[in-house]
Amino acid sequence: MGMPAYKTEEVKKNEKRKKEFPHIYVILAVMIGLMALATYVIPAGEYERVESPDGREMIDPASYKRVEQTPVDILGLLTAVPKGMTEAAPIIVFTFVIGGAFAVLRKASVIELGVRLLADQFRNKPVFVTPVLIFVFSGISCFIGTPELSIVYVPVILPLLLSLGYDRMTAAAIALCGTIAGFTSALTNPFTVGTSQMISGLPLYSGMGYRAVIFVVVTAIAAVYVLKYAEKIRAHPEKSLTGKEAVEPVPAFKAGGRVKWAGIAALGLFAGLIGCVIYFRWDMLTMAGYFLALGIIPAYIAGMNSRDIAESFNEGFKEVLVGAMICGIARAAAVVMADGQIMDTIVYGLSHAVSQLPSYLTVTAMLFTQMLFNFFVPSGSGQALIMMPIMAPLADIVGITRQTAILAFQFGDGFSNIVFPTSGYFMATLAISRIAWNKWLRFILPLFCLWMGAAVLFLMFANAVGWS
């Protein structure tokens, strides 16, 4: 007896389930498990820690030594996630607070006002919305070094982009590609450029002219690439990587006087945030505290009462819950390597391999070494404190300027932040955008290759002219 020509709903559901990409929690769990297995294979070792010029802990590059093996057992593997949550507390708190703050601003109609103003500006020229937003987000990130703000940008710009005929992938791409272009080419990013230059003994934010050129080129590459995809989707919605979207016009909205003043207050507070991060070098927790004010003050100006504000924060917390969880789980991989004492061994091995190359290849090898290490330590300032004490003297030995070595660090740390699933804020942004990691890879890999090609050319030129 043959099989029926039709398929039951249950069979269809089972087939669909088989084709689905693994949940991000599963992907991260596999990676954490692989890191645990690596602690049984990679020799344990450690560097001595000393105080950096700004009072933080960094490694002594001449102090590496082998230590007794401490492989991570089952209990260590199970506790890695809770420990990761603890270590990633600042970014988890930051994620929750900005989610809550922007939910409050939405409830106060401040976000709706902003979307309406943008819609009015771009209604008859939607082709400009993508490059304009990418350059704005890149400009903010290059000064204050907070690509985590991409978590905020997506829910703000998504209604506008859908109303103009684009999709969720376009919104995520504008937010992620814009912020990471600025973060990587950073003019005054205190977390990467500032920390690296202090460790390397260079004047703070020196070399800004060359990095400004890099900023324009890298951001332009992103803008053109994303614009090409966005316009294809606007013309042919069926080609969207995230499926067809409900395209609805932005509803009519008339802002009252209090909402307009609330919007002005929100813009002023955001401008103050940029200035304070640059001048005072605020950390993540300080910015989180500031975002509380950024949400509450405009809400009161708009006429919201305290109960509505509190309930709006709760709604925002729910919206970013998965993203915040991902930040902590992704951190668990670094926890496993630290507990197994293989992190410093990996650093030592990478730096030793790079030192064997001639100078014109060393600068490129530094780039890919930093990119590889970023998989394990997706933190710009953390990576600077670990790697730059090694890379700075290594640059002196092989005849590369320290400024060029820092640029290699920027490129290696930056671009891969929106590729590697161990990057917490990146995966959180995808979660908020409801985009699977494999679909994002299909979109981003061609741009990533373009960026890396540009990075190699910029580094080779810097090395050839002895940029300092």
Secondary structure, DSSP 4 states (H G I P E B T S, - for coil): -PPPSS--HHHHHHHHHHHSPPPHHHHHHHHHHHHHHHHHHSPPEEPPEEE-TTS-EEE-TT--EE-------HHHHHHHHHHHHHHTHHHHHHHHHHHHHHHHHHHTTHHHHHHHHHHHHHTT-GGGHHHHHHHHHHHHHHHH--GGGHHHHHHHHHHHHHHTT--HHHHHHHHHHHHHHHHHH-SS-IIIIIHHHHHHTPPTTTTHHHHHHHHHHHHHHHHHHHHHHHHHHHH-GGG-TT------PPPP----HHHHHHHHHHHHHHHHHHHHHHHH---HHHHHHHHHHHHHHHHHHHT--HHHHHHHHHHHHHHTHHHHHHHHHHHHHHHHHHHTT-HHHHHHHHHHHHHTS-HHHHHHHHHHHHHHHHHH---HHHHHHHHHHHHHHHHHHHT--HHHHHHHHHHHHHGGGGT-TT-HHHHHHHHHHT--HHHHHHHHHHHHHHHHHHHHHHHHHHHHHT--
